[in-house]
Amino acid sequence: MNKRILIPTDFSSTALNASRYAMQLFAEVACDFYLLNAYQISGYSVDSPFDPDPEDIGYQAARSSSEKHLSELMEQMSFHPQNPGHRFEPIASYNSLLHAVEMAIAQKDIDLVVMGTKGITGAESLIFGTNAINLMEGITNCPVLTIPEQYGFQPPNEIVFPTDFKVFYKKKELQHMIELVHIHHAAIRVLHIEKKELNQEQQSNRELLTDILEGTAHSFHVLKDRRIHKGIGAFVNSRNSRMIAFINRKHNLFSTILSRPLVKEIGYHYKIPMLALNDQN
């Protein structure tokens, strides 16, 4: 069965760049790419229990525009060198972005969401836009890979996996990271920002992670007495790492790092693809 990848698009250069990145990341893998545009119309709320009248001129115009731009995007994709096993399907959805993505994941049995992220200029200077944060926090049943705007494709040489060892791991929730490592002959760098010695539970979780990563190139690294976001940023920059991965569980390291105040601080450092994995409970 082909790998199924969902790519939300607003037809911007940032979204197009994410599409190209996804195609190159899986250049040797048979994939079905679903290009999703979530559109809305003025005068209607996508959260309303009532859908707009299909005969409404505004609705027809918005849907027609979405379908037209998706058709043009499909044509653009055909110009890029690609695996003959790469197939593309457009999806025009009258919905909010988050709900449109959730529906597509369920209906198309999506394996991975790939989304471009556009920084905000000015005092905030965030590397993650609001839509990216909402997806990474809101999507709980599918990994989300974010690609910063203008990030040219480079095969992931290593994936940095920060952890505090306070949670147990399951191979199923790490499988997408492990798959990428095998595809690109890369390695996983497990990073712990140490404040104090590991307790017995943390040691047990570290041993479990070691067992899961057996057969996969990996190594463990420790930084002492660093602020989490700055420690990760320094580690990534010093090694020229090309991807960061987190497990997206509530109330864990991931949610702490991606809280909006910290996103503002780490925006400078994390200008590389970021993979939000999901708890598979």
C-alpha positions in Angstrom: 0.0 0.0 0.0 1.3 3.4 -0.9 2.2 5.9 1.8 -0.5 8.5 2.1 0.6 12.1 2.7 -1.6 15.1 3.2 -0.4 18.5 2.2 -2.5 21.5 3.2 -2.1 24.4 0.8 -3.1 28.0 0.6 -1.4 28.2 -2.8 1.5 30.3 -1.3 5.1 29.8 -2.1 5.6 28.4 1.4 3.0 25.7 0.8 4.5 24.9 -2.6 7.9 24.6 -1.0 6.5 22.1 1.5 5.0 20.1 -1.3 8.3 19.9 -3.1 10.0 18.9 0.2 7.6 16.1 0.7 8.1 14.8 -2.8 11.9 14.8 -2.4 11.8 13.4 1.1 9.9 10.3 -0.3 11.5 10.4 -3.7 12.1 6.6 -3.6 8.8 5.7 -2.0 5.5 5.1 -3.7 3.1 7.8 -2.3 -0.3 9.1 -2.7 -0.2 12.9 -2.1 -3.4 14.7 -1.2 -3.4 18.4 -1.8 -5.9 20.0 0.5 -7.3 23.5 0.3 -9.6 24.5 3.1 -11.7 27.5 1.9 -14.3 29.7 3.6 -16.7 32.4 2.5 -17.6 35.8 3.9 -20.9 35.9 5.8 -20.8 32.3 6.9 -19.0 30.6 9.8 -17.5 27.2 9.2 -18.4 26.3 12.8 -22.1 26.9 12.1 -24.3 23.7 12.1 -25.8 25.0 8.9 -23.9 24.7 5.6 -24.2 27.5 3.1 -26.8 27.1 0.3 -25.0 25.3 -2.6 -26.7 27.8 -4.9 -25.2 30.7 -3.0 -23.1 32.8 -5.4 -20.4 33.4 -2.8 -20.2 29.7 -2.0 -20.0 28.7 -5.7 -17.3 31.4 -6.3 -15.2 30.2 -3.4 -15.4 26.6 -4.3 -14.7 27.3 -8.0 -11.6 29.4 -7.0 -10.4 26.6 -4.7 -10.8 23.9 -7.4 -9.2 26.1 -10.1 -6.1 26.8 -8.0 -5.9 23.1 -7.0 -6.0 22.2 -10.7 -3.1 24.6 -11.4 -1.2 23.2 -8.5 -1.6 19.7 -9.8 -0.2 20.8 -13.1 2.8 22.4 -11.4 3.5 19.1 -9.6 3.6 17.3 -12.9 6.6 19.4 -14.0 8.8 18.1 -11.2 10.9 15.0 -11.5 9.1 12.3 -9.5 8.8 8.7 -8.7 6.3 7.0 -11.2 4.7 5.7 -8.0 3.8 9.3 -6.9 0.2 10.1 -7.4 -1.7 13.3 -6.6 -5.3 14.0 -5.7 -6.8 17.4 -4.9 -9.2 18.1 -2.1 -11.3 21.2 -1.8 -13.0 21.5 1.6 -15.3 24.1 2.9 -14.1 24.0 6.5 -11.6 25.4 9.0 -8.1 24.2 8.3 -7.9 22.0 11.4 -11.3 20.3 10.8 -10.5 19.9 7.1 -7.3 18.1 8.0 -9.0 15.9 10.6 -11.6 14.9 8.0 -9.0 14.1 5.3 -6.9 12.1 7.8 -10.0 9.9 8.6 -11.4 9.6 5.1 -8.1 9.0 3.3 -6.3 7.0 6.1 -3.4 9.5 6.0 0.0 8.5 7.3 1.7 11.9 7.5 0.7 15.6 7.2 3.3 17.9 5.7 2.8 21.6 6.1 4.7 24.8 5.3 5.3 27.3 8.1 5.7 31.0 7.5 7.4 33.2 10.0 5.8 36.4 11.2 7.9 39.5 10.7 8.2 42.2 13.3 8.6 42.1 17.1 7.0 38.6 17.4 9.3 37.0 14.7 7.9 33.5 15.1 9.1 30.6 13.1 5.8 28.8 13.6 2.7 30.4 12.3 -0.6 30.1 14.1 -1.9 27.4 11.7 1.2 25.2 12.2 0.8 25.5 16.0 -2.9 24.6 15.8 -2.2 21.6 13.7 0.7 20.3 15.8 -1.3 20.7 18.9 -4.7 19.7 17.5 -3.9 16.6 15.4 -3.6 13.7 17.7 -3.9 10.7 15.4 -1.3 11.5 12.7 2.3 12.8 12.6 2.7 16.4 11.4 5.9 17.5 9.7 6.4 21.3 9.4 8.7 22.8 6.8 9.9 26.4 7.3 9.4 28.8 4.4 12.3 28.9 1.9 13.9 25.8 3.5 15.5 24.1 0.5 15.4 20.3 0.6 18.3 18.5 2.3 18.1 14.9 3.2 17.9 14.5 7.0 21.4 13.6 8.1 20.2 13.1 11.6 17.0 13.6 13.6 17.4 15.2 17.0 15.0 13.6 19.5 14.8 15.7 22.7 13.4 13.9 25.8 13.3 14.1 29.5 12.8 10.3 29.8 9.7 10.9 32.0 7.4 9.0 29.7 7.6 5.4 28.4 7.9 4.9 24.7 6.2 2.6 22.2 7.8 1.6 18.9 4.5 2.3 17.1 4.6 6.0 18.0 8.3 6.3 16.9 7.9 4.3 13.7 7.7 7.4 11.4 10.9 8.8 12.7 12.6 5.4 12.4 11.3 5.0 8.9 12.8 8.4 7.8 16.1 7.4 9.3 16.2 4.2 7.3 15.1 5.8 4.1 17.9 8.4 4.2 20.5 6.3 6.0 20.5 8.9 8.8 20.7 8.6 12.6 18.7 9.5 15.6 20.4 11.7 18.3 18.6 11.4 21.6 19.1 14.6 23.6 18.5 15.0 27.3 18.8 18.4 29.0 19.9 17.3 32.5 19.0 19.2 35.6 19.6 16.3 37.9 20.4 12.6 37.8 17.9 10.3 36.2 15.6 8.5 38.7 14.7 4.8 38.5 11.7 5.4 36.2 13.7 7.6 33.9 16.4 5.0 33.7 13.9 2.4 32.8 12.4 4.5 30.1 15.9 5.2 28.7 16.5 1.5 28.5 13.2 0.9 26.8 14.0 3.6 24.2 17.4 1.9 23.6 15.6 -1.4 22.9 13.2 0.2 20.5 16.0 1.9 18.6 18.0 -1.3 18.3 19.0 -1.8 14.6 18.6 1.9 14.0 21.7 4.2 14.0 21.4 6.3 17.1 23.3 7.8 20.0 22.5 9.5 23.4 23.6 13.0 24.3 23.4 15.0 27.5 23.6 18.7 28.0 23.7 20.0 31.6 22.1 23.1 33.2 20.7 24.5 30.0 17.3 26.1 29.3 15.5 23.5 27.2 14.9 25.6 24.1 18.4 27.1 24.1 20.0 23.8 24.7 18.2 22.1 21.8 19.0 25.1 19.6 22.7 25.0 20.5 22.9 21.3 19.9 21.1 21.5 16.5 23.2 24.4 15.3 26.5 22.9 16.4 25.8 19.7 14.5 24.0 21.2 11.5 21.1 18.7 12.2 18.3 18.9 9.6 15.3 17.7 11.6 13.9 17.7 15.1 11.2 15.2 16.3 9.0 15.3 19.4 6.3 13.1 20.8 3.1 15.2 20.9 1.6 14.2 24.3 -0.2 16.7 26.5 1.7 18.1 29.4 5.1 16.8 28.2 8.3 18.3 26.9 6.7 18.9 23.4 3.8 20.9 24.7 6.1 22.9 26.9 8.4 23.8 24.1 5.7 24.7 21.7 3.8 27.0 24.2 3.5 30.3 22.6 6.0 32.2 24.8 8.7 29.7 24.2 8.0 29.5 20.5 8.8 33.2 20.3 12.1 32.6 22.0 13.2 29.6 19.9 12.1 30.9 16.5 15.7 31.8 15.6 17.0 28.3 16.3 14.4 26.0 14.9 14.5 26.9 11.2 14.6 23.3 10.2 11.8 20.8 9.6 10.1 19.6 12.8 8.3 16.3 13.1 5.5 16.1 15.7 4.9 12.4 16.5 1.8 11.2 18.2 0.9 9.1 21.2 -0.7 5.9 19.7 -2.9 5.1 22.7 
